[in-house]
Amino acid sequence: MRVIKIALVPILLLFAGGLAAAQPFTALWIFGDSTVDTGWYINNDCGEPNYNTYIQYQPSLGVGKPTSSPGLMSVEVLAEALGVTAAPANQTNGTNYATGGAKNFRHNLSSGDGFPKAVPTIDQIKHYLAHNTVSSTALYVISSGDNDVTFVLKHPGHKNYLTKAANALANKISVLKQGGAQYIIVVGLPQSYGSTTKKKQLRAFYNKKLTNKLTSLGVSYLWADADHVRQVMESYKNNPPSPFGITNYTIGKTGCTQMCPDSACSMPDAGTGITTDWAYVCSTTAGAPSTATNDAASEWADDNHYATGGQKVLGTYLYCAAQNQWQNLTWGSSSIDCTKIPPSLLK
């Protein structure tokens, strides 16, 4: 295993170059939770009436992804740079199985546990395996586990739950590897952040259990250090300007009225019944229940999800880390330039 850490230096984001001239991967397959969900619930049923009321009108409101739409999710930034797609798997030619609210192996039994119809991450991988052949030339991204941490915080009596969650996901990733997957990115939890010390500890515990299990199973993978990425973004809070163009860093708080300080998306009106995860109904489109402003320069969209600005940084990191990890592949020109990051700092 190689732990890739992003350098504390600028990344140049050169979008004039367009899509990659050469494709190092033939496809991008994605599994996990809302950190990588690109719109699974658009025109579908998430099991939460308050969200469904607005998500089903996505074509006119421009909502449905857990970010400040129409901005890209991190994996969409990655896909665009690779010259492939990251559309939800329940859409034509979709390759992204991630669903917001997903835990690693446990189904959400009540609305308090997340979207009731979220598909557990190991089930997502099962569905993929049942309908597709594992590809040795595709890139696989797995980002999951934080909803499991939240579950343990709400139900502290489940002492061994996180170990089971980490092992279950590692075992299923191993199946992908054994089936022929050569290029796998596993995104870690932001263990140095959290509303409580306990949450930070549980995230660190989960990361350790997951990496240890993957190593014991002999799975080779790229560990995406999302925790360090956030540290890098926020290191410019008191040392502007940010090389990423981020000027607003404050995470939205449940219970805010109108606009939470410096988060991109306004809180929906009380009548919507939506008090958390409102990025799903956030858009720059007029009439959306949550209005996005300054989203390209904001780290956060709501109380849990990155805005367009934060997503862009994370997606850029994923691309640069992959390019550094698999230098043997053919990497053409791209919208992202990683030359400003010393290779030694990506190891």
LOKOL-551435 format. One line per 8 residues: number of its first residue (from 1); for each residue x, y, z of N, C-alpha, C, CB. Coordinates in steps of 0.05 Angstrom, whole numbers. Glycine has a CB too. Layout:
! LOKOL-551435
NUM) X/Y/Z/X/Y/Z/X/Y/Z/X/Y/Z  ...
***
This chain:
! LOKOL-551435
1) 17/-24/0/0/0/0/17/25/0/-19/0/24  10/45/-16/23/71/-15/3/91/-6/35/78/-43  11/107/14/-7/128/23/2/153/9/-5/132/54  -16/164/-8/-10/187/-24/-18/212/-9/-24/185/-52  0/231/-6/-7/256/7/-2/279/-12/10/260/33  -20/298/-13/-19/320/-31/1/341/-20/-46/333/-35  16/354/-37/35/373/-28/22/400/-20/56/379/-50  36/414/-2/26/440/6/36/461/-13/35/447/35
9) 31/457/-38/38/475/-60/15/477/-79/64/467/-74  14/497/-96/-9/500/-114/-11/478/-134/-7/527/-128  -36/472/-141/-42/454/-164/-54/472/-185/-62/431/-156  -43/471/-209/-54/487/-231/-77/473/-243/-33/493/-252  -100/486/-245/-123/475/-257/-127/488/-284/-149/478/-239  -119/475/-305/-119/486/-332/-142/474/-348/-93/483/-346  -165/487/-348/-188/475/-361/-189/481/-391/-213/485/-348  -171/498/-401/-171/504/-429/-163/480/-446/-153/527/-435
17) -149/461/-434/-139/438/-449/-160/418/-457/-119/424/-432  -184/420/-445/-206/401/-453/-201/374/-441/-208/400/-482  -214/354/-452/-212/327/-443/-185/314/-449/-235/309/-454  -178/293/-435/-153/280/-439/-150/270/-468/-149/258/-420  -127/276/-480/-122/267/-507/-119/236/-508/-98/281/-519  -107/226/-487/-103/197/-485/-117/187/-460/-73/189/-486  -130/164/-461/-144/154/-438/-128/132/-424/-172/143/-446  -118/137/-400/-103/116/-386/-121/94/-377/-89/128/-362
25) -147/99/-374/-166/79/-365/-190/78/-384/-176/85/-336  -201/55/-388/-223/51/-406/-250/59/-394/-225/23/-416  -251/60/-367/-276/66/-353/-269/74/-324/-296/43/-354  -288/87/-311/-286/94/-283/-310/83/-269/-283/125/-279  -306/63/-251/-328/51/-236/-326/61/-207/-326/20/-237  -349/68/-196/-349/82/-170/-369/69/-151/-356/112/-173  -361/65/-126/-378/53/-106/-376/69/-80/-371/23/-101  -398/73/-66/-396/87/-40/-421/102/-32/-373/105/-40
33) -417/124/-18/-438/140/-6/-440/167/-19/-434/143/24  -451/187/-5/-455/213/-17/-430/228/-24/-472/230/1  -407/219/-14/-382/233/-21/-376/230/-50/-359/222/-4  -388/209/-63/-382/205/-92/-408/200/-108/-364/181/-95  -431/205/-96/-457/201/-110/-461/223/-131/-480/201/-89  -464/216/-156/-468/235/-177/-497/238/-186/-450/228/-201  -515/229/-170/-543/233/-177/-560/208/-179/-545/248/-201  -554/187/-164/-569/162/-165/-599/167/-161/-558/143/-143
41) -606/186/-144/-635/189/-137/-650/207/-156/-637/200/-109  -636/219/-176/-650/236/-195/-672/219/-209/-630/248/-215  -697/229/-208/-720/215/-219/-725/188/-207/-716/213/-249  -715/183/-183/-719/158/-169/-728/164/-141/-693/141/-169  -731/143/-125/-742/145/-98/-720/139/-78/-766/125/-95  -714/159/-62/-693/155/-41/-706/146/-15/-678/181/-36  -733/146/-14/-746/137/10/-752/159/30/-730/116/24  -743/184/24/-749/207/42/-767/226/27/-722/221/51
49) -792/228/34/-811/245/19/-802/274/16/-838/244/33  -790/285/37/-783/313/36/-762/319/13/-771/322/63  -743/300/10/-724/303/-11/-736/296/-38/-699/285/-5  -752/274/-39/-763/265/-64/-780/287/-77/-781/241/-59  -794/303/-61/-810/325/-72/-795/343/-91/-822/341/-49  -770/347/-85/-753/365/-101/-735/350/-121/-737/383/-83  -724/328/-112/-705/314/-129/-719/304/-154/-693/290/-114  -745/296/-153/-758/286/-177/-763/308/-198/-785/274/-169
57) -759/333/-190/-762/355/-209/-734/365/-218/-777/378/-196  -715/348/-216/-687/355/-223/-684/369/-249/-670/331/-223  -697/361/-271/-693/375/-297/-699/405/-296/-710/362/-318  -718/413/-280/-725/442/-279/-710/456/-257/-754/445/-276  -704/442/-235/-691/455/-212/-661/452/-212/-703/444/-186  -651/433/-226/-622/428/-227/-610/417/-202/-609/454/-234  -627/402/-187/-617/391/-161/-613/360/-164/-636/397/-138  -604/348/-143/-602/319/-143/-575/307/-136/-610/309/-169
65) -554/323/-136/-527/314/-128/-520/327/-101/-506/320/-150  -505/314/-84/-498/325/-58/-476/346/-60/-490/304/-39  -481/367/-75/-462/389/-78/-477/413/-88/-438/382/-97  -464/435/-93/-477/459/-104/-479/456/-134/-461/485/-96  -501/442/-143/-505/437/-171/-509/464/-186/-530/419/-175  -500/465/-212/-492/442/-229/-462/436/-227/-499/448/-257  -448/445/-206/-420/439/-203/-415/409/-202/-409/451/-178  -391/401/-210/-384/373/-212/-377/361/-184/-361/369/-231
73) -384/336/-180/-373/321/-158/-344/314/-163/-390/294/-153  -329/307/-142/-301/301/-145/-295/280/-166/-289/293/-119  -312/259/-166/-307/237/-186/-315/246/-214/-323/212/-178  -332/266/-217/-338/277/-243/-314/294/-253/-364/294/-243  -301/308/-235/-277/323/-242/-256/303/-251/-266/339/-218  -253/281/-237/-234/260/-244/-241/248/-271/-234/238/-222  -266/241/-275/-275/228/-300/-270/247/-324/-305/221/-299  -276/272/-321/-272/291/-343/-243/293/-350/-282/319/-335
81) -225/293/-330/-196/294/-336/-187/268/-349/-181/298/-310  -199/245/-343/-192/220/-355/-204/215/-382/-199/197/-336  -224/231/-389/-237/227/-415/-258/205/-414/-217/221/-436  -269/199/-390/-290/179/-387/-314/192/-373/-280/154/-371  -333/176/-364/-357/187/-351/-360/176/-323/-381/182/-368  -378/189/-308/-384/180/-280/-413/183/-275/-367/196/-260  -430/177/-295/-459/179/-291/-469/157/-273/-473/178/-319  -491/161/-259/-502/141/-241/-508/115/-257/-528/151/-228
89) -504/92/-244/-507/66/-256/-536/60/-264/-496/45/-239  -555/74/-252/-583/69/-260/-592/87/-283/-601/74/-236  -572/100/-296/-577/115/-321/-563/100/-344/-568/144/-318  -570/106/-368/-558/93/-391/-528/97/-391/-570/105/-417  -514/74/-393/-485/73/-394/-472/84/-369/-475/89/-418  -487/85/-347/-476/95/-322/-456/76/-309/-498/101/-303  -436/87/-295/-416/71/-282/-412/77/-253/-389/75/-296  -430/94/-241/-427/101/-213/-450/90/-197/-427/132/-210
97) -444/70/-180/-464/57/-163/-468/70/-136/-456/28/-159  -453/91/-130/-455/104/-104/-482/116/-98/-434/125/-101  -493/112/-74/-518/124/-66/-515/138/-39/-540/102/-64  -524/162/-38/-523/177/-13/-536/162/10/-535/204/-16  -523/163/33/-534/150/57/-525/121/60/-564/150/56  -510/111/41/-501/83/41/-481/77/64/-489/75/15  -486/55/78/-466/44/96/-452/21/81/-479/34/123  -431/10/94/-416/-10/80/-432/-36/75/-391/-17/97
105) -447/-46/96/-461/-71/92/-489/-70/104/-446/-93/105  -495/-50/121/-521/-49/134/-541/-32/119/-517/-38/163  -565/-42/116/-587/-26/104/-597/-6/124/-609/-45/94  -606/17/115/-617/37/132/-646/29/139/-617/65/118  -651/24/164/-677/14/172/-697/36/179/-674/-5/195  -687/61/183/-705/83/189/-694/108/177/-709/86/219  -710/129/175/-701/154/163/-678/166/179/-724/173/161  -677/161/205/-656/172/221/-629/160/215/-662/167/250
113) -628/138/200/-603/125/193/-594/133/165/-606/95/194  -609/151/152/-602/159/125/-624/152/106/-575/146/116  -620/158/80/-641/151/60/-648/121/62/-631/158/32  -673/115/68/-681/87/71/-675/69/48/-711/86/77  -674/80/24/-670/63/0/-641/64/-10/-688/71/-22  -623/74/7/-594/73/1/-585/45/-2/-577/88/22  -567/40/-22/-557/13/-27/-530/10/-13/-555/8/-57  -527/-9/6/-501/-13/19/-478/-16/-2/-502/-37/38
121) -455/-7/5/-433/-7/-14/-425/-35/-23/-409/6/-2  -426/-55/-5/-418/-82/-14/-440/-93/-33/-415/-101/10  -465/-84/-30/-486/-92/-49/-482/-79/-76/-514/-86/-37  -473/-54/-75/-467/-40/-100/-446/-56/-116/-456/-11/-95  -425/-65/-103/-405/-81/-116/-416/-107/-126/-381/-85/-98  -433/-120/-110/-446/-145/-118/-463/-140/-144/-465/-155/-96  -478/-119/-145/-494/-112/-169/-476/-109/-193/-511/-87/-164  -454/-95/-189/-435/-91/-211/-424/-117/-221/-411/-73/-202
129) -416/-135/-203/-405/-160/-210/-425/-178/-224/-394/-175/-186  -451/-175/-217/-472/-191/-229/-478/-183/-258/-497/-190/-212  -471/-159/-265/-478/-149/-291/-455/-140/-309/-497/-126/-288  -431/-142/-298/-407/-133/-313/-384/-152/-309/-400/-104/-304  -365/-150/-326/-340/-165/-324/-319/-146/-313/-331/-177/-351  -305/-154/-292/-284/-137/-280/-263/-132/-302/-271/-151/-255  -255/-107/-303/-236/-99/-324/-208/-92/-313/-247/-74/-339  -188/-102/-326/-161/-96/-317/-151/-69/-327/-142/-118/-327
137) -167/-56/-344/-160/-30/-355/-178/-7/-344/-161/-31/-385  -195/-13/-326/-213/7/-314/-202/16/-287/-242/-4/-311  -210/40/-279/-203/51/-253/-228/47/-234/-195/81/-254  -223/37/-210/-244/33/-190/-240/52/-167/-245/3/-181  -260/67/-159/-258/85/-136/-279/77/-116/-262/114/-145  -271/73/-91/-289/66/-69/-286/86/-47/-283/37/-58  -309/99/-39/-309/119/-18/-333/114/0/-310/148/-30  -328/102/23/-350/93/41/-340/90/69/-362/67/31
145) -358/92/88/-351/86/116/-360/107/136/-322/83/118  -364/132/127/-371/153/146/-399/150/157/-368/180/133  -417/139/141/-444/134/151/-444/112/172/-463/126/128  -424/94/170/-421/73/190/-411/85/217/-402/51/181  -393/104/215/-384/119/238/-407/133/252/-361/139/231  -423/146/236/-447/160/247/-466/141/261/-462/175/225  -469/117/249/-487/97/262/-476/89/289/-488/72/243  -450/85/292/-439/77/317/-442/99/338/-409/69/314
153) -439/124/329/-443/147/347/-471/148/358/-436/173/333  -491/140/341/-518/140/350/-525/115/366/-537/142/326  -510/94/361/-516/68/374/-490/57/386/-529/47/354  -480/69/408/-454/61/419/-453/33/429/-448/80/442  -475/19/432/-474/-8/441/-463/-28/420/-502/-17/449  -462/-19/395/-451/-36/374/-421/-34/373/-463/-28/346  -408/-47/393/-379/-44/397/-362/-54/374/-371/-57/422  -370/-76/361/-354/-88/340/-364/-81/312/-354/-118/343
161) -383/-62/311/-395/-56/285/-375/-45/265/-418/-37/289  -358/-26/273/-340/-14/254/-320/-34/243/-326/9/267  -311/-52/260/-293/-73/250/-306/-90/229/-283/-91/273  -331/-97/234/-346/-113/215/-350/-98/189/-374/-122/226  -356/-71/191/-361/-55/168/-335/-53/151/-370/-27/176  -313/-48/164/-287/-46/150/-280/-72/136/-265/-37/169  -283/-95/151/-277/-121/140/-294/-128/116/-279/-142/162  -320/-122/119/-339/-128/97/-331/-114/71/-367/-121/105
169) -324/-89/74/-317/-73/50/-290/-83/39/-315/-43/56  -271/-88/56/-245/-98/47/-248/-125/33/-226/-101/71  -265/-143/43/-269/-169/30/-281/-165/2/-288/-186/48  -299/-147/-1/-312/-143/-27/-292/-129/-46/-337/-126/-24  -275/-111/-36/-255/-99/-54/-235/-121/-63/-240/-77/-39  -230/-140/-45/-212/-162/-52/-224/-179/-75/-207/-180/-28  -251/-182/-75/-264/-196/-97/-259/-182/-123/-294/-199/-91  -261/-156/-123/-255/-140/-147/-226/-146/-156/-259/-110/-143
177) -208/-145/-137/-179/-150/-144/-175/-177/-155/-162/-146/-119  -187/-197/-142/-184/-225/-151/-197/-229/-178/-196/-244/-131  -217/-213/-184/-230/-215/-210/-215/-202/-233/-257/-202/-209  -194/-187/-226/-177/-176/-247/-173/-146/-246/-189/-183/-273  -185/-132/-226/-182/-103/-224/-153/-97/-217/-201/-91/-203  -140/-80/-233/-112/-73/-228/-109/-45/-216/-98/-74/-254  -129/-28/-219/-126/0/-211/-149/7/-192/-125/19/-235  -143/9/-166/-163/13/-146/-155/37/-128/-168/-13/-128
185) -173/55/-124/-169/77/-105/-189/74/-82/-173/105/-119  -179/74/-58/-196/73/-34/-193/100/-20/-188/49/-16  -215/114/-16/-214/140/-4/-217/138/27/-236/159/-16  -199/149/42/-200/147/71/-219/168/83/-173/150/82  -226/164/108/-243/183/122/-226/205/133/-259/169/145  -237/229/136/-223/253/147/-219/251/177/-237/279/140  -200/235/186/-198/228/214/-189/251/232/-180/205/217  -178/272/222/-170/294/239/-192/314/243/-145/307/229
193) -216/308/231/-239/327/233/-262/312/245/-246/338/205  -281/328/255/-305/316/267/-316/334/288/-299/288/278  -342/332/292/-356/350/312/-348/343/340/-385/348/308  -338/318/345/-330/310/371/-304/294/370/-352/293/385  -290/292/392/-266/276/393/-272/247/387/-253/278/421  -295/237/396/-303/210/392/-306/204/362/-329/204/406  -317/223/347/-320/219/318/-293/217/304/-337/242/306  -274/234/312/-247/233/301/-235/206/307/-230/256/312
201) -238/197/332/-226/171/340/-238/148/324/-231/166/370  -264/149/320/-277/127/305/-269/127/276/-308/130/307  -266/151/264/-256/152/237/-228/141/234/-257/181/227  -211/148/253/-184/137/253/-184/107/257/-167/151/275  -200/97/275/-203/69/280/-212/54/254/-223/63/303  -232/65/241/-242/53/216/-220/52/195/-267/68/206  -207/75/191/-185/75/171/-164/54/176/-172/103/170  -157/51/201/-137/31/208/-147/3/203/-129/34/238
209) -171/-3/211/-183/-30/207/-185/-36/177/-210/-32/220  -193/-17/161/-197/-21/132/-170/-26/119/-211/3/119  -150/-9/125/-124/-13/112/-110/-39/121/-106/11/118  -113/-45/146/-101/-70/156/-113/-95/143/-104/-72/187  -139/-94/140/-153/-117/127/-146/-119/98/-183/-114/131  -145/-97/84/-137/-97/56/-109/-108/52/-139/-69/43  -91/-100/70/-63/-110/69/-62/-140/75/-46/-95/89  -77/-149/94/-77/-177/101/-88/-195/78/-93/-182/127
217) -106/-182/62/-118/-197/40/-100/-195/15/-145/-186/33  -78/-180/17/-60/-178/-6/-70/-160/-28/-55/-205/-17  -88/-141/-21/-99/-123/-42/-80/-99/-46/-127/-113/-33  -72/-94/-70/-56/-71/-76/-75/-49/-85/-35/-77/-99  -71/-25/-74/-90/-3/-80/-76/24/-74/-115/-6/-63  -88/45/-82/-79/72/-76/-97/83/-54/-80/90/-102  -85/90/-32/-100/102/-10/-102/132/-14/-87/95/18  -126/142/-20/-130/171/-24/-134/184/3/-154/176/-43
225) -115/201/10/-115/214/37/-132/239/37/-86/220/46  -159/235/37/-177/258/37/-174/275/61/-206/248/35  -165/264/83/-160/279/107/-139/301/102/-152/261/131  -117/293/89/-95/311/84/-104/332/63/-70/296/74  -120/324/44/-130/343/25/-146/366/38/-149/329/4  -162/358/58/-177/379/72/-158/397/88/-198/366/91  -138/385/100/-119/401/115/-105/421/97/-98/382/128  -99/412/73/-86/430/54/-104/453/46/-77/415/28
233) -129/447/39/-148/468/32/-151/488/54/-175/456/26  -153/479/79/-159/496/101/-134/510/113/-173/481/123  -111/501/103/-86/515/113/-84/543/102/-62/499/103  -101/550/83/-101/577/71/-122/595/83/-104/575/41  -137/585/103/-157/601/116/-145/628/126/-170/586/139  -123/625/140/-110/648/152/-85/657/138/-104/643/181  -82/646/113/-58/652/98/-66/654/68/-36/630/101  -85/672/63/-94/676/35/-73/689/18/-121/692/34
241) -75/686/-9/-98/674/-23/-93/644/-27/-101/687/-50  -115/629/-30/-113/601/-34/-107/595/-64/-140/587/-27  -88/577/-69/-82/570/-97/-105/556/-111/-57/553/-99  -124/547/-95/-147/533/-106/-171/552/-111/-156/511/-88  -168/577/-104/-190/596/-108/-211/594/-87/-202/591/-134  -206/581/-64/-225/578/-42/-223/603/-24/-221/552/-26  -245/616/-19/-246/639/-1/-265/634/22/-253/664/-16  -284/616/19/-304/610/39/-300/582/50/-333/614/28
249) -296/579/76/-289/553/88/-309/543/108/-263/556/101  -327/559/118/-344/551/140/-364/530/132/-359/575/152  -366/508/147/-385/487/141/-413/495/151/-376/460/155  -434/489/136/-461/495/144/-469/481/169/-480/489/122  -485/493/186/-494/481/211/-524/476/210/-487/499/234  -533/453/220/-561/447/222/-574/468/240/-566/419/234  -597/479/230/-611/499/245/-606/528/236/-603/497/274  -588/531/216/-583/557/206/-609/567/192/-559/558/186
257) -612/593/190/-634/604/174/-621/620/152/-652/622/192  -635/621/130/-625/634/106/-597/622/98/-622/665/110  -576/638/97/-550/628/89/-533/622/113/-536/648/71  -522/598/115/-503/592/136/-477/607/129/-498/561/139  -463/618/149/-440/634/143/-419/620/125/-426/642/169  -415/631/102/-394/622/83/-399/595/70/-369/622/97  -420/581/76/-426/557/60/-441/565/35/-442/536/77  -439/549/14/-449/557/-12/-479/556/-13/-438/540/-33
265) -492/538/1/-521/533/-3/-537/543/21/-526/503/-7  -558/557/15/-576/568/36/-593/545/47/-595/590/25  -600/548/73/-618/528/85/-646/530/72/-620/533/116  -658/507/65/-685/507/55/-704/519/75/-694/479/46  -727/529/66/-747/539/84/-756/517/103/-771/550/68  -766/525/127/-774/505/147/-796/487/136/-784/520/172  -813/497/118/-834/481/108/-826/457/91/-852/498/92  -801/457/82/-791/434/66/-786/410/83/-766/442/51
273) -781/414/109/-774/391/127/-746/382/124/-793/368/121  -729/396/109/-702/389/104/-683/405/122/-694/392/74  -670/393/141/-653/407/160/-624/398/159/-664/403/188  -618/378/143/-590/369/140/-587/359/112/-584/346/161  -562/357/103/-555/347/76/-570/361/54/-561/317/75  -574/387/57/-591/402/38/-576/407/12/-599/428/50  -551/399/9/-538/401/-17/-553/385/-39/-509/391/-15  -567/364/-30/-583/349/-50/-604/365/-64/-596/325/-36
281) -613/387/-51/-634/403/-64/-624/431/-69/-659/404/-46  -597/434/-72/-584/459/-76/-576/463/-105/-560/462/-58  -580/487/-116/-574/492/-143/-571/522/-148/-595/480/-162  -557/530/-168/-556/557/-177/-580/565/-193/-530/563/-193  -597/545/-200/-621/550/-216/-642/564/-199/-632/523/-226  -654/584/-210/-674/599/-195/-698/581/-189/-684/624/-212  -708/583/-164/-731/567/-156/-723/542/-141/-747/559/-179  -698/535/-139/-689/512/-124/-694/518/-94/-659/505/-129
289) -701/497/-78/-706/502/-50/-682/511/-34/-716/476/-38  -658/506/-44/-633/516/-32/-617/530/-54/-617/493/-19  -610/555/-49/-597/571/-70/-567/571/-66/-608/599/-70  -552/565/-87/-523/565/-85/-511/592/-95/-511/542/-102  -494/603/-79/-480/627/-87/-450/624/-81/-492/652/-72  -433/635/-98/-404/634/-94/-394/606/-90/-397/651/-69  -408/587/-104/-402/559/-99/-374/550/-109/-423/542/-113  -364/563/-130/-338/555/-140/-315/563/-121/-333/568/-167
297) -321/583/-103/-301/592/-84/-306/582/-56/-299/622/-85  -325/563/-53/-333/553/-27/-323/525/-23/-363/555/-23  -314/519/1/-307/491/8/-332/474/13/-288/491/33  -352/485/27/-374/470/36/-401/479/23/-377/472/66  -418/460/17/-444/465/7/-465/465/29/-452/444/-15  -462/447/48/-481/444/71/-466/435/95/-504/425/64  -479/419/112/-467/410/137/-450/385/134/-488/406/158  -450/373/110/-435/348/106/-420/346/80/-453/326/109
305) -426/363/60/-416/358/33/-401/382/22/-439/351/15  -381/376/6/-366/397/-7/-382/411/-29/-341/385/-20  -377/437/-31/-388/453/-53/-371/449/-78/-390/483/-45  -378/463/-99/-363/460/-124/-333/464/-120/-374/480/-145  -326/484/-104/-298/490/-100/-283/467/-86/-295/515/-83  -295/456/-64/-283/434/-50/-282/409/-67/-297/428/-25  -303/403/-82/-304/380/-99/-282/381/-120/-331/377/-113  -277/405/-131/-257/408/-152/-229/402/-141/-258/437/-163
313) -223/411/-116/-197/405/-104/-194/375/-100/-194/420/-78  -214/362/-89/-212/333/-84/-210/318/-110/-236/323/-68  -225/325/-130/-223/311/-156/-196/315/-169/-245/321/-174  -185/339/-166/-158/344/-177/-138/326/-163/-151/374/-174  -140/325/-137/-122/308/-121/-123/278/-130/-128/310/-91  -148/268/-134/-151/240/-142/-137/235/-169/-180/233/-144  -140/254/-187/-126/252/-213/-96/252/-210/-135/274/-233  -86/271/-195/-57/274/-192/-45/250/-178/-50/299/-177
321) -59/240/-157/-49/216/-143/-49/192/-161/-67/211/-118  -69/188/-177/-70/166/-196/-48/168/-216/-98/164/-210  -44/191/-227/-23/195/-247/5/189/-235/-23/224/-257  9/197/-210/34/191/-197/38/162/-190/37/208/-172  16/149/-182/17/121/-174/22/103/-197/-9/113/-160  9/108/-220/11/91/-243/24/105/-266/-17/81/-251  49/112/-263/64/127/-283/69/111/-308/90/136/-271  66/84/-306/70/67/-330/49/70/-351/72/39/-321
329) 26/82/-344/4/85/-363/9/109/-381/-22/88/-348  -6/111/-403/-4/133/-421/-22/156/-412/-10/124/-450  -10/177/-404/-25/200/-394/-22/223/-414/-15/209/-366  -44/230/-427/-44/251/-447/-48/278/-434/-65/246/-469  -52/298/-451/-58/325/-441/-85/324/-427/-58/346/-464  -88/341/-406/-113/340/-390/-120/368/-381/-109/322/-366  -143/371/-370/-152/396/-358/-138/401/-332/-182/396/-354  -123/382/-322/-109/384/-296/-79/381/-300/-120/364/-276
337) -64/399/-290/-35/399/-292/-23/394/-264/-24/426/-304  -9/371/-262/2/363/-236/32/369/-234/-3/333/-231  44/383/-253/73/387/-253/83/403/-230/81/400/-279  66/418/-216/75/434/-194/77/419/-168/56/458/-190  69/393/-169/71/377/-144/95/359/-146/45/359/-141  116/363/-130/139/346/-130/132/316/-126/160/355/-109  140/298/-143/133/270/-140/139/258/-112/147/254/-161  160/268/-100/168/257/-74/146/263/-53/194/269/-65
345) 131/284/-57/110/292/-38/84/277/-43/106/322/-38  83/261/-64/59/245/-70/63/216/-61/52/247/-100  85/210/-50/91/183/-42/81/178/-13/120/176/-44
***
